[in-house]
Amino acid sequence: MTMVKEGDKPGGGAQPPESGAGAPTPDRSWSLRPRFDFDSWIVTGVAIVLALLLGGVLIAFGDEAVREDAKYFFASPGRFFSDAWTAVSEAYSALFAGAVYDPQPGGGLKEAFKPLAYTIFAATPLICAGLGMALAFRVGLFNIGGEGQVTVGAFAAGFVGFAVDLPVLLHLVVAIAAGVAAGGLWGFIAGFLKARTGAHEVITTIMLNFVALLGVQMLLQQDGIRDPQTPQVSRVVEESARLPRLAGGGLPIDLGIILALLAAILVSWLFSRTALGFRLRMVGANQAAARTAGVGVGRTMSVAMLLSGGLAGLGGMTLALGGATSYQVTPAISSNVGFDALTVALLGRSRVWPTVAAGLLFGALRAGSRTMQAQTGVSIDLVTVIQALIVLFVASPLLVRAIVRLRNRGKATASSGINLSPALVTVRPARVPRHIVAGAIQVSLGLLSIGLLAFSDRSDGTVLLQTALPGALFDPGIIEMTAQPLILVMAGLAVVAGVLRILDAVSGRWCASLAIFGLFGAFMAWAVAGNPSGLNLVSLLQGTIFPAAIPLVFGAMAGIIGERSGVLNIAIEGQLLLGAFCAALAASVVANPWVGVAGGALAGLALGAILATLSIRYFVDQAIIGVVLNVLALGLTSFLYKQLLVPNPTEFNSPSNFERWKVPLLSDLPLVGPVLAEGTLFLYAAFALIAATHFGLFHTRAGLRLRAVGEHPRAADTLGINVQRTRFRATLLGGLIAGVGGSFLIVGAGSAVTFSENMTSGMGYIALATVIFGRWTPKGAVLAALLFGFVTQLQSLLSLAGAPINPNILLMAPYVATLVAVVAFVGHSRAPAADGQPYKVG
């Protein structure tokens, strides 16, 4: 993640103009009149063909008859190719029939083009949210929060639709406005935090995604919101608040597509015809020049995130009011629209009308995939793979030209043309010193905890803290005390930490650590007060490290190694997921967990090789390729899971696993023994990995060279260091480590685990957040991983203990805690100076 300071040259994107006060050149990509780029369209067309060809290979591989023919390929190759062609042609024919045109005998022209209506309906939220992501990208912001913004927009619009009684037209207008406003607010939170505290938008938007999803689940359980007949689903939106249908006759096309096109026109007009658009483009082109010209960079970025979130909220509104879920808000109402919007914006290269076209293409794939699955049995997840491959090839014009020997006409470039490498806004010197603000926040949180927890009804209860696991050799016994004095002491620590920070008597890290310890201690005491089973401290600490923090540690070390060399690795999520899938497959076939580890490592290495090749050799935007690889891994593993693992669970999804091993004598030590000396080999491998990463980066010649390449590649090249080879090796090593971390989820947790769809559930994004949280150092990243693991294990134990808190709030706790810690205690960080920037020799 590239960070810039005031006066520094920006880390990417458009370069500052040679004359003038830093004003950007006219940006025709946002023009109201679409500009036709013949060369780019050729590359895009070839990219789509290549993606469909690779998708056909997967279809053939997933067909049982083709797999059977492969066993006798040399005896009867014609049969193999005939069956493969039949499987692929039938699948793609069904895809086309479900998305564009499906002539039915006696059905008429209207019925034949009915699939096109479903394509437009599916494309509407993708266009809206895709425009929002594109807008943020053009301003230099990496908004990964589309999923959360779509979700809160859908809920707000749906809530107004079923809970507020208004006249017909007014009801619809207010519901639409509520969805846009809610999404805008969710985006503005991330923008405001970035502007005021320097908190990285990658962390805040990822955390806000989870908070939004879990928050909506909690709200859907409340009386007055949930449907009395169906749990976890809202009441039905009133007729007066539904988007009116445009075509009638049962066709799903509604007002949403008109609103999406109007949004596209307004965004074009905003950027090409208004002063605000000029400021947004200036900030996206060159933050330092924009600040010199008097533009408030932080304020402009806040506005950009507000607009971006509002467009995503508009997409969520079309889901709730357009009948995508029978006019009800459901926990999964977003249907992955927020994440697909990222690929829509990337395919559209963050330009308005190409983004609209990309939304229509992805809508067609979504609509047609249902028919394809119903008629041929090919999993709907194949569409996710095709989408990812299309974006991958479109973002790699040099690779496409090399594959098809396409002559370079001089128009298409090797780059995507946009800067997605997140750059941290330069925070102006605050009127109030940061240590005073941070201390005041800590004091306020401590006092709030005293007021809410120490004097509540539960504070009179008894807190029982167990200090050993059942059957432990040494058991210090149970600590028993009244909750109120314990809460007062622990919350008081946060107050003391805040006072010390205000006086600047102690370093910020120590004050932050003391405050976090005190706040969590006060909360735990309140939560378990009066519970007869209490809380087992050993179980809490043990679960914090093993298993909660282990995959995060592997992912974080992979991210640090890659980014220290200057290669932005957003693909950690995909490396973990594909590593888990290959580990399950290998460990099941060979019945050996060591083979599972090797399979996971090779899978991560393969994705690392793709990332390295495309970003280092073909100069593809590293943020684009990272996002695409995550989508590709998700689609590929889901497709193969349904086509291969589900039909053959015993053969392909019954992996053997490592057993827990206790270190003699050390594991019997009170409290710390089970925490540090009881686990599978992954626990001890994690300790070794942390030490090796720290030592290798900061105490070896190779580590010095790697860091030099990530900080100043030109100077490193001058000194004789091979920049590209160093980056390539670091990226491969990072992929291998992440793949091993994925295998832990299958063979290393100490119990029998089978692979399931999307089983990483965002762990890779959390690992990416720990890298930024930990300031790109192994020590800092491990502490961040432990914090997240601690809160995760705490919410699990409190839920088992029957704490008087909604389970969804407990599930939100790790994400809220990470968000608060980043905002209140960490703030802005400085990444390696060349992180995310390609380097061309000479």
C-alpha positions in Angstrom: 0.0 0.0 0.0 1.7 3.2 -1.1 1.8 6.0 1.4 2.7 9.6 0.5 3.8 12.5 2.6 3.1 16.1 1.8 5.5 17.3 -0.9 6.3 13.7 -2.1 5.7 12.5 -5.6 2.5 10.4 -5.6 2.8 6.7 -5.7 0.9 6.1 -8.9 -1.9 7.1 -11.1 -1.6 10.1 -13.4 1.5 12.1 -13.2 1.4 15.9 -12.4 1.3 18.2 -15.3 4.5 19.9 -16.4 2.9 23.4 -16.1 0.3 25.1 -14.1 -0.6 24.8 -10.4 -0.8 21.0 -10.4 -4.1 21.0 -12.4 -4.9 17.7 -14.1 -5.3 17.5 -17.8 -8.8 17.2 -19.1 -10.3 13.8 -18.3 -12.2 12.6 -21.3 -12.9 9.2 -19.7 -15.8 10.8 -17.8 -17.2 12.7 -20.8 -21.0 12.6 -21.3 -20.3 11.5 -24.9 -18.8 8.0 -24.9 -15.5 7.8 -26.7 -14.9 4.7 -28.8 -11.4 3.2 -28.5 -11.1 0.6 -31.2 -7.9 -0.9 -29.9 -9.1 -1.3 -26.4 -12.3 -3.0 -27.6 -10.2 -5.5 -29.6 -8.3 -6.4 -26.5 -11.5 -6.7 -24.5 -13.1 -8.9 -27.1 -10.1 -11.2 -27.2 -10.1 -11.3 -23.4 -13.7 -12.4 -23.4 -13.0 -15.2 -25.9 -9.9 -16.4 -23.9 -12.0 -16.4 -20.7 -14.7 -18.4 -22.4 -12.2 -20.9 -23.7 -10.7 -21.5 -20.3 -14.2 -21.7 -18.9 -14.9 -24.4 -21.5 -11.9 -26.4 -20.2 -13.4 -26.3 -16.7 -16.8 -27.4 -18.1 -15.2 -30.3 -19.8 -13.2 -31.3 -16.8 -16.3 -31.2 -14.6 -18.3 -33.4 -16.9 -18.4 -37.0 -15.7 -18.5 -38.5 -19.2 -15.5 -36.5 -20.3 -13.5 -37.5 -17.2 -14.4 -41.1 -18.0 -13.3 -40.7 -21.6 -10.0 -39.3 -20.4 -9.0 -42.6 -18.9 -9.1 -44.1 -22.5 -7.9 -41.0 -24.3 -5.2 -42.7 -26.4 -7.5 -45.6 -27.3 -10.4 -43.3 -28.4 -9.4 -39.6 -28.6 -12.3 -38.8 -30.9 -14.9 -39.8 -28.3 -13.1 -37.6 -25.7 -13.2 -34.5 -27.9 -16.8 -35.2 -29.0 -18.1 -35.5 -25.5 -16.1 -32.4 -24.4 -17.5 -30.4 -27.3 -21.0 -31.5 -26.4 -20.6 -30.6 -22.8 -19.2 -27.1 -23.6 -21.6 -26.3 -26.4 -24.6 -27.3 -24.4 -23.5 -25.2 -21.4 -22.8 -22.1 -23.4 -25.9 -22.4 -25.4 -27.9 -22.6 -22.2 -26.0 -19.6 -20.9 -26.9 -17.6 -24.0 -30.5 -18.7 -24.0 -30.8 -17.6 -20.3 -29.2 -14.2 -20.9 -30.1 -12.9 -24.3 -32.4 -14.9 -26.6 -34.3 -18.1 -26.1 -36.7 -18.9 -29.0 -39.5 -21.2 -27.8 -41.9 -22.9 -30.2 -45.1 -20.7 -30.3 -43.7 -18.4 -27.7 -43.4 -15.3 -29.9 -40.8 -12.6 -30.0 -41.6 -11.3 -26.5 -40.9 -14.6 -24.9 -37.8 -15.1 -26.9 -36.3 -11.9 -25.6 -37.5 -12.4 -22.1 -34.0 -13.5 -20.9 -32.7 -10.1 -21.9 -35.1 -8.5 -19.4 -33.6 -10.7 -16.7 -30.1 -9.7 -17.8 -31.0 -6.0 -17.4 -32.6 -6.7 -14.0 -29.5 -8.5 -12.8 -27.2 -5.8 -14.2 -29.0 -2.9 -12.5 -27.4 -3.1 -9.0 -24.1 -4.0 -10.5 -24.1 -0.9 -12.6 -25.0 1.3 -9.6 -22.4 -0.2 -7.3 -19.8 -0.5 -10.0 -20.1 3.3 -10.7 -19.5 3.9 -7.0 -16.4 1.7 -6.9 -15.1 3.4 -10.1 -15.7 6.8 -8.6 -13.6 6.0 -5.6 -10.8 4.5 -7.7 -10.5 7.6 -9.8 -10.0 9.6 -6.7 -7.2 7.3 -5.5 -9.3 5.4 -2.9 -9.5 1.7 -2.8 -13.1 1.1 -1.6 -13.5 -2.5 -0.7 -16.6 -1.7 1.3 -19.2 -2.1 -1.5 -20.7 -5.2 0.1 -21.4 -3.4 3.3 -22.7 -0.2 1.6 -25.0 -2.3 -0.7 -26.3 -4.1 2.4 -27.1 -1.1 4.5 -28.6 0.7 1.5 -30.9 -2.3 0.9 -31.9 -2.5 4.5 -32.6 1.3 4.8 -34.7 1.3 1.7 -36.6 -1.8 2.7 -37.2 -0.5 6.2 -38.8 2.7 4.9 -40.7 0.6 2.4 -42.4 -1.6 5.0 -42.3 0.5 8.2 -43.3 4.0 7.0 -46.8 4.9 5.8 -46.6 7.6 3.1 -48.5 8.5 -0.1 -47.7 6.5 -3.2 -45.1 8.6 -5.0 -43.7 10.2 -1.9 -43.2 6.7 -0.3 -41.1 5.5 -3.2 -39.0 8.7 -3.3 -38.3 8.6 0.4 -37.4 4.9 0.3 -34.9 5.5 -2.6 -33.4 8.5 -0.7 -33.0 6.3 2.4 -31.1 3.6 0.5 -28.8 6.2 -1.1 -28.3 8.0 2.2 -27.5 4.9 4.2 -25.0 3.7 1.7 -23.4 7.1 1.5 -23.2 7.3 5.3 -21.4 3.9 5.4 -18.9 5.1 2.8 -18.5 8.5 4.4 -17.5 6.8 7.7 -14.4 5.3 6.0 -13.6 8.6 4.2 -14.0 10.7 7.3 -11.8 8.4 9.4 -9.1 8.5 6.7 -9.2 12.3 6.5 -9.2 12.8 10.3 -7.0 10.0 11.6 -5.3 8.7 8.6 -6.9 5.3 9.1 -6.4 3.2 5.9 -9.6 2.8 3.9 -8.6 -0.8 3.1 -8.9 -1.7 6.9 -11.9 0.4 7.6 -14.0 -0.7 4.6 -13.2 -4.3 5.3 -14.2 -4.0 8.9 -17.4 -2.0 8.0 -18.4 -4.8 5.6 -18.6 -7.3 8.4 -20.2 -4.9 10.8 -22.9 -4.1 8.2 -23.7 -7.7 7.4 -23.9 -8.8 11.1 -25.7 -5.6 12.0 -28.4 -6.3 9.5 -28.7 -9.9 10.6 -29.3 -8.6 14.2 -31.9 -6.0 13.1 -33.8 -8.7 11.1 -34.4 -10.5 14.4 -36.2 -7.5 16.0 -39.9 -7.3 16.5 -41.5 -4.9 14.0 -38.9 -5.7 11.4 -38.9 -9.4 11.0 -41.6 -11.3 9.2 -43.8 -13.1 11.8 -44.1 -16.1 9.5 -40.4 -16.3 8.4 -37.5 -15.8 10.8 -34.4 -13.9 9.6 -36.4 -12.1 6.9 -38.1 -8.7 7.0 -41.6 -7.7 6.4 -42.8 -7.3 2.8 -42.3 -3.8 1.3 -45.5 -2.0 0.6 -46.8 -1.7 -2.9 -46.4 2.1 -2.7 -42.7 1.8 -2.2 -41.9 -0.7 -4.9 -40.1 0.2 -8.1 -42.7 0.2 -10.9 -42.2 -2.3 -13.7 -41.5 -0.8 -17.1 -42.4 -3.6 -19.5 -45.3 -5.4 -17.7 -46.3 -8.9 -18.6 -44.3 -10.5 -15.9 -41.0 -9.0 -17.1 -38.7 -7.9 -14.2 -37.4 -4.6 -15.8 -38.3 -1.8 -13.5 -37.4 1.8 -12.7 -34.1 0.7 -11.3 -32.3 0.6 -14.7 -33.5 4.1 -15.5 -32.1 5.3 -12.2 -28.8 3.4 -12.9 -28.4 5.2 -16.3 -29.3 8.5 -14.7 -26.6 7.9 -12.1 -24.1 7.2 -14.9 -25.1 10.5 -16.6 -24.8 12.4 -13.3 -21.4 10.9 -12.5 -20.2 11.9 -16.0 -21.5 15.4 -15.6 -20.1 15.7 -12.1 -16.5 14.9 -13.2 -16.5 16.7 -16.5 -18.6 19.8 -15.8 -18.4 20.8 -12.1 -15.9 22.3 -9.8 -16.3 19.4 -7.4 -15.5 17.0 -10.1 -12.4 19.0 -11.0 -11.2 18.8 -7.3 -11.9 15.1 -7.3 -9.9 14.5 -10.4 -7.1 16.7 -9.1 -6.8 14.7 -5.9 -6.8 11.5 -7.8 -4.1 12.8 -10.1 -1.8 14.3 -7.5 -2.5 14.9 -3.9 0.5 17.1 -3.2 -0.3 19.4 -6.2 -4.0 19.5 -5.2 -3.0 20.6 -1.7 -0.7 23.2 -3.1 -3.6 24.5 -5.2 -5.7 24.9 -2.1 -7.8 21.8 -2.4 -8.8 20.2 0.9 -7.6 16.7 0.2 -9.1 15.1 3.3 -12.5 16.8 2.8 -12.5 15.9 -0.9 -11.8 12.2 -0.1 -14.6 12.2 2.4 -17.0 13.5 -0.2 -15.7 10.9 -2.7 -16.4 8.1 -0.3 -19.8 9.6 0.5 -20.7 9.6 -3.2 -19.2 6.2 -3.8 -21.2 4.7 -0.9 -24.3 6.5 -2.1 -24.1 4.8 -5.5 -23.6 1.5 -3.9 -26.6 2.2 -1.6 -28.6 2.9 -4.8 -27.7 -0.5 -6.0 -28.8 -2.0 -2.7 -32.1 -0.1 -3.0 -32.8 -1.7 -6.3 -32.5 -5.1 -4.7 -34.9 -4.3 -1.9 -37.5 -2.4 -3.8 -37.1 -4.2 -7.1 -38.2 -7.6 -6.0 -34.9 -9.4 -6.2 -35.7 -11.1 -2.9 -39.6 -11.0 -3.1 -39.6 -7.4 -1.8 -38.1 -8.5 1.6 -34.7 -7.8 3.2 -32.8 -10.9 3.8 -29.4 -11.5 5.5 -27.8 -12.3 2.1 -29.7 -9.7 0.1 -26.4 -8.3 -1.4 -25.8 -11.6 -3.2 -22.2 -10.6 -3.5 -23.1 -7.5 -5.6 -20.6 -5.4 -3.6 -17.7 -7.6 -4.4 -18.8 -8.2 -8.0 -19.0 -4.4 -8.4 -15.2 -4.2 -7.8 -14.7 -6.4 -10.9 -17.3 -4.5 -12.9 -15.4 -1.2 -12.1 -12.0 -2.9 -12.9 -13.3 -4.3 -16.2 -14.7 -0.8 -17.1 -11.3 0.7 -16.2 -13.1 3.1 -13.9 -14.8 4.9 -16.8 -18.5 5.5 -16.8 -19.8 4.0 -19.9 -17.4 1.0 -20.0 -18.5 0.3 -16.4 -22.1 0.3 -17.5 -21.2 -2.1 -20.3 -19.3 -4.3 -17.9 -22.3 -4.3 -15.6 -24.5 -5.5 -18.5 -22.0 -8.2 -19.4 -21.9 -9.5 -15.8 -25.6 -9.2 -15.5 -25.9 -11.4 -18.6 -23.6 -14.0 -17.1 -25.6 -13.9 -13.8 -28.9 -14.3 -15.5 -27.7 -17.0 -18.0 -25.9 -19.0 -15.3 -29.2 -20.0 -13.7 -30.5 -21.5 -17.0 -27.1 -23.2 -17.6 -27.2 -24.8 -14.2 -30.8 -25.9 -14.6 -30.4 -27.4 -18.0 -26.9 -28.8 -18.0 -26.0 -29.2 -14.3 -22.9 -26.9 -14.7 -22.4 -25.0 -11.5 -23.4 -21.4 -11.4 -20.0 -20.7 -9.9 -18.4 -21.1 -13.3 -19.7 -17.6 -14.1 -17.5 -16.2 -11.2 -14.5 -17.8 -12.8 -15.3 -16.4 -16.2 -15.8 -12.9 -14.8 -12.5 -13.0 -13.0 -10.7 -14.3 -16.2 -12.3 -11.6 -18.3 -11.0 -8.9 -15.9 -7.6 -10.5 -15.7 -7.1 -10.6 -19.4 -8.5 -7.1 -19.9 -6.1 -5.7 -17.3 -3.2 -7.5 -19.1 -3.2 -6.2 -22.6 0.5 -7.1 -23.1 -0.3 -10.7 -22.1 -3.3 -10.9 -24.5 -1.2 -9.6 -27.3 1.5 -12.1 -26.5 -1.0 -15.0 -26.5 -2.8 -14.2 -29.8 0.1 -12.4 -31.5 -1.9 -9.2 -31.7 -0.1 -6.3 -33.3 0.4 -3.3 -31.0 -1.3 -0.3 -32.6 0.1 2.0 -29.9 -3.2 2.8 -28.2 -3.6 0.1 -25.6 -1.1 0.2 -22.8 0.2 -2.3 -20.4 -1.4 -0.6 -17.5 -5.0 -0.4 -16.6 -4.9 3.3 -16.8 -6.0 3.8 -13.2 -4.3 3.8 -9.8 -5.8 1.3 -7.4 -2.8 1.1 -5.1 -4.2 2.8 -2.0 -2.4 5.9 -1.1 -2.8 7.4 2.4 -4.0 10.9 2.6 -1.6 13.4 4.1 -3.2 14.5 7.3 -2.7 18.1 8.0 -1.2 19.1 11.4 -4.1 18.9 13.8 -5.2 21.9 15.8 -5.1 19.6 18.8 -2.0 17.3 19.1 -2.6 13.7 18.3 -1.5 12.4 21.7 -4.1 14.6 23.3 -6.9 13.3 21.0 -5.8 9.7 21.5 -5.6 10.2 25.3 -9.0 11.8 25.4 -10.5 8.9 23.5 -9.0 6.4 25.9 -10.2 8.4 29.0 -13.7 8.7 27.5 -13.9 5.0 26.8 -12.7 4.2 30.3 -15.2 6.5 31.9 -18.0 5.2 29.6 -17.1 1.6 30.7 -17.3 2.6 34.4 -20.7 4.3 33.9 -22.3 1.5 31.8 -20.7 -1.6 33.3 -19.6 -0.9 36.9 -23.0 0.4 38.1 -25.2 -2.0 36.1 -27.4 -4.7 37.7 -24.9 -7.4 36.8 -22.0 -5.7 38.6 -23.1 -7.2 41.9 -22.6 -10.7 40.6 -19.6 -12.9 41.2 -16.9 -13.4 38.5 -15.3 -16.8 38.3 -12.0 -17.1 36.4 -10.6 -20.6 35.9 -6.8 -20.7 35.6 -6.3 -24.3 34.2 -7.9 -26.6 31.7 -9.7 -29.7 33.0 -7.3 -32.4 34.0 -4.3 -30.1 34.1 -1.3 -31.3 36.1 -1.0 -28.0 37.9 -4.2 -26.2 38.8 -3.8 -22.8 40.6 -7.5 -22.9 41.3 -10.4 -20.6 40.6 -10.2 -16.8 41.0 -13.5 -15.5 42.6 -14.4 -11.9 43.1 -17.2 -9.4 42.9 -17.6 -7.9 39.5 -17.9 -4.2 40.4 -14.4 -3.7 41.9 -12.8 -5.7 39.1 -14.7 -3.6 36.5 -13.6 -0.4 38.2 -10.0 -1.4 38.3 -9.9 -2.6 34.7 -11.7 0.4 33.3 -9.6 2.6 35.5 -6.5 1.3 33.7 -7.9 2.7 30.4 -8.4 6.1 32.2 -4.9 6.0 33.5 -3.5 5.1 30.1 -5.4 8.1 28.6 -4.1 10.5 31.2 -0.5 9.3 30.6 -1.0 9.7 26.9 -2.4 13.2 27.3 0.6 14.1 29.4 2.8 12.4 26.8 4.6 10.7 29.6 4.5 7.2 28.0 4.7 6.1 24.4 1.5 5.7 22.4 1.9 1.9 22.0 2.2 1.2 25.7 -0.8 3.5 26.5 -2.8 1.8 23.7 -1.9 -1.7 25.0 -2.8 -0.7 28.6 -6.1 0.8 27.5 -7.1 -2.2 25.3 -6.3 -4.6 28.2 -8.3 -2.6 30.6 -11.3 -2.2 28.4 -11.5 -5.8 27.4 -11.0 -6.8 31.1 -13.9 -4.7 32.2 -16.1 -6.0 29.5 -15.2 -9.6 30.3 -15.9 -9.1 34.0 -19.3 -7.6 33.3 -20.2 -10.3 30.7 -19.5 -13.3 32.9 -20.7 -11.8 36.2 -23.1 -14.2 37.9 -22.4 -17.1 35.5 -21.8 -20.3 37.5 -19.3 -21.7 34.9 -17.3 -18.4 34.7 -14.6 -17.9 32.1 -11.6 -20.1 31.5 -8.6 -17.8 31.0 -6.4 -20.6 29.7 -9.0 -21.6 27.1 -9.3 -17.9 26.1 -5.5 -17.4 25.7 -5.0 -20.8 24.0 -7.8 -20.2 21.5 -6.4 -16.8 20.8 -3.2 -18.2 19.3 -4.4 -21.6 18.3 -6.4 -21.8 16.1 -7.7 -18.3 15.7 -4.5 -16.4 15.0 -2.5 -19.0 13.0 -3.9 -18.5 9.5 -3.8 -14.7 10.1 -0.1 -15.0 11.0 0.8 -17.0 7.9 -1.2 -14.6 5.7 0.3 -11.5 7.4 3.9 -12.8 6.9 3.1 -13.5 3.3 1.8 -10.0 2.9 4.8 -8.4 4.6 7.4 -10.2 2.6 5.7 -9.3 -0.7 5.0 -5.7 0.1 8.4 -5.1 1.6 9.7 -5.9 -1.9 7.3 -3.5 -3.5 4.6 -6.0 -4.7 1.1 -5.3 -3.3 -0.5 -8.6 -2.3 -4.2 -8.3 -2.0 -4.5 -12.0 -3.2 -3.9 -13.4 0.3 -7.6 -14.4 0.6 -7.4 -16.4 -2.7 -4.1 -18.0 -1.7 -5.5 -19.1 1.7 -8.7 -20.4 0.0 -7.1 -22.3 -2.8 -4.5 -23.6 -0.4 -7.3 -25.0 1.8 -9.0 -26.6 -1.2 -5.9 -28.3 -2.6 -4.9 -29.4 0.9 -8.2 -31.1 1.3 -8.0 -32.8 -2.1 -4.4 -33.9 -1.7 -4.8 -35.1 1.9 -7.9 -37.0 0.9 -6.5 -38.8 -2.1 -3.2 -39.8 -0.5 -4.5 -40.0 3.1 -1.5 -38.1 4.4 -1.6 -34.6 6.0 1.9 -33.9 4.9 0.8 -34.2 1.3 -2.0 -31.9 2.2 0.5 -29.3 3.3 2.4 -29.7 0.1 -0.8 -29.3 -1.9 -1.7 -26.1 -0.1 1.8 -24.8 -0.5 1.8 -25.5 -4.3 -1.6 -23.8 -4.7 -0.4 -20.7 -3.0 2.8 -20.8 -4.9 0.8 -21.0 -8.2 -1.3 -17.9 -7.4 1.9 -16.2 -6.3 3.5 -17.0 -9.6 0.5 -15.6 -11.5 0.6 -12.4 -9.4 4.4 -12.1 -9.9 4.3 -12.7 -13.6 1.5 -10.4 -14.4 2.5 -7.6 -12.1 6.3 -7.7 -12.6 6.7 -8.9 -16.2 3.5 -7.6 -17.8 3.1 -4.5 -15.5 -0.6 -5.2 -14.6 -1.9 -3.0 -11.8 -1.2 -5.0 -8.7 -4.4 -4.1 -6.9 -6.4 -5.3 -9.9 -4.7 -8.6 -10.2 -5.0 -9.2 -6.4 -8.7 -8.6 -6.4 -9.2 -10.7 -9.5 -7.2 -13.6 -8.1 -9.4 -13.6 -5.0 -12.5 -13.7 -7.2 -10.9 -16.4 -9.4 -10.0 -18.6 -6.4 -13.5 -18.2 -4.9 -15.2 -19.2 -8.2 -12.8 -22.0 -9.0 -12.9 -23.6 -5.6 -16.7 -23.3 -5.4 -17.1 -24.8 -8.9 -14.8 -27.7 -8.3 -16.3 -28.3 -4.9 -19.7 -28.8 -6.4 -18.5 -30.7 -9.4 -15.9 -32.9 -7.8 -16.0 -32.9 -4.0 -19.7 -33.0 -3.3 -20.4 -36.0 -5.6 -17.3 -37.8 -4.2 -16.9 -36.8 -0.6 -15.2 -40.0 0.6 -12.7 -40.0 -2.2 -11.9 -36.2 -2.4 -13.1 -34.5 0.8 -12.1 -36.7 3.7 -8.7 -35.4 4.6 -6.5 -36.8 7.3 -5.2 -34.3 9.8 -2.3 -33.7 12.2 -2.9 -34.4 15.9 -2.1 -32.0 18.7 1.2 -32.5 20.3 2.3 -31.3 23.7 5.8 -30.3 24.4 6.9 -32.4 27.4 7.2 -30.4 30.7 6.6 -27.1 29.0 2.9 -27.9 28.3 2.4 -28.6 32.0 3.4 -25.1 33.1 0.5 -23.2 34.7 -1.4 -20.9 32.5 1.3 -20.4 29.7 2.0 -24.1 29.1 -1.1 -25.0 27.2 -1.0 -21.7 25.4 2.5 -21.9 24.0 3.3 -25.6 24.0 0.1 -27.5 23.0 -1.0 -27.6 19.4 -0.3 -29.2 16.0 3.0 -28.6 14.2 1.5 -25.4 12.7 1.7 -23.7 16.1 5.4 -24.3 16.3 5.9 -23.5 12.6 4.2 -20.2 13.2 6.7 -19.3 15.9 9.5 -20.2 13.6 8.0 -18.3 10.7 7.7 -15.1 12.8 11.3 -15.3 14.0 12.6 -16.2 10.6 10.7 -13.4 8.9 11.9 -10.8 11.3 15.5 -12.0 11.3 15.5 -12.4 7.5 14.1 -8.9 6.8 16.2 -6.9 9.3 19.3 -8.9 10.0 20.5 -10.4 6.8 21.9 -9.1 3.5 19.1 -10.6 1.5 16.6 -8.8 3.7 18.4 -5.5 3.3 18.3 -6.0 -0.5 14.6 -6.9 -0.4 13.7 -3.8 1.7 15.9 -1.6 -0.6 13.9 -2.8 -3.6 10.7 -2.0 -1.9 11.8 1.5 -0.8 13.8 2.7 -3.7 14.1 0.3 -6.6 16.0 2.7 -8.9 18.8 3.1 -6.3 18.8 -0.6 -5.7 19.2 -1.3 -9.4 22.1 1.2 -9.6 23.8 -0.8 -6.8 23.6 -4.0 -8.9 20.5 -5.5 -7.2 18.2 -7.3 -9.7 14.9 -5.6 -8.8 12.6 -7.8 -10.8 14.2 -11.1 -9.7 14.1 -10.0 -6.0 10.4 -9.1 -6.3 9.6 -12.3 -8.1 11.2 -14.4 -5.4 9.6 -12.5 -2.6 6.1 -12.9 -4.2 6.6 -16.6 -4.8 7.7 -17.0 -1.2 4.7 -15.1 0.1 2.3 -17.2 -2.0 3.9 -20.4 -0.7 3.5 -19.2 3.0 -0.1 -18.2 2.4 -0.8 -21.5 0.8 0.6 -23.3 3.8 -1.6 -21.1 6.0 -4.6 -22.3 3.9 -3.7 -25.9 4.5 -3.8 -25.3 8.2 -7.6 -24.8 8.0 -7.9 -28.4 6.7 -5.1 -30.5 8.2 -3.6 -28.4 11.0 -6.5 -27.5 13.4 -6.1 -30.6 15.4 -9.5 -32.2 14.4 -11.1 -33.6 11.3 -12.1 -30.8 8.9 -13.6 -31.0 5.4 -13.5 -28.3 2.8 -16.5 -26.0 2.4 -17.3 -23.2 0.1 -15.6 -19.9 1.0 -14.4 -21.4 4.2 -11.8 -18.6 4.7 -14.7 -16.1 5.1 -12.5 -13.0 4.6 -9.4 -14.2 6.6 -7.2 -13.1 3.8 -8.6 -9.6 4.0 -8.2 -9.6 7.8 -4.5 -10.7 7.3 -4.1 -7.8 4.9 -5.5 -5.5 7.5 -3.0 -6.8 10.1 -0.2 -6.0 7.8 -1.3 -2.3 7.6 -2.2 -2.3 11.3 1.2 -3.7 12.2 3.0 -1.0 10.0 4.5 -3.7 7.7 6.6 -5.3 10.5 6.3 -8.9 11.6 6.1 -7.9 15.3 3.3 -5.4 14.7 1.4 -7.7 12.4 1.5 -10.6 14.9 0.2 -8.3 17.7 -2.7 -7.3 15.4 -3.4 -10.9 14.6 -3.4 -11.8 18.3 -5.8 -8.9 19.0 -8.2 -10.2 16.4 -7.7 -13.8 17.6 -8.3 -12.7 21.2 -11.6 -11.0 20.4 -12.7 -13.8 18.2 -12.1 -16.4 20.9 -13.6 -14.1 23.5 -16.9 -13.8 21.7 -17.0 -17.5 21.2 -16.5 -18.2 24.9 -18.9 -15.5 26.0 -21.5 -16.9 23.6 -21.1 -20.4 25.2 -21.2 -18.9 28.6 -24.6 -17.3 27.9 -23.6 -13.7 28.1 -26.6 -11.3 27.9 -25.5 -10.0 24.5 -27.0 -10.5 21.1 -24.9 -13.2 19.3 -24.5 -10.9 16.3 -23.0 -8.2 18.5 -20.5 -10.7 19.8 -19.7 -11.8 16.2 -19.2 -8.1 15.4 -16.8 -7.6 18.3 -13.6 -8.6 16.5 -14.3 -6.2 13.6 -15.5 -3.3 15.8 -12.5 -3.8 18.1 -10.1 -3.7 15.1 -11.8 -0.6 13.8 -11.6 1.2 17.1 -8.0 0.2 17.6 -7.0 1.4 14.1 -8.8 4.7 14.5 -8.0 5.5 18.1 -4.6 4.0 18.6 -2.9 3.3 15.3 -3.9 6.0 12.8 -1.9 6.4 9.6 1.1 4.2 8.7 3.8 4.5 6.2 4.2 1.6 3.7 7.3 0.9 1.7 7.7 3.8 -0.7 7.6 1.7 -3.8 4.8 -0.6 -2.7 2.4 -1.4 -5.5 4.6 0.4 -8.1 5.9 -1.5 -11.2 9.5 -1.1 -12.1 10.8 -1.1 -15.7 14.4 -1.8 -16.2 16.2 1.1 -17.9 
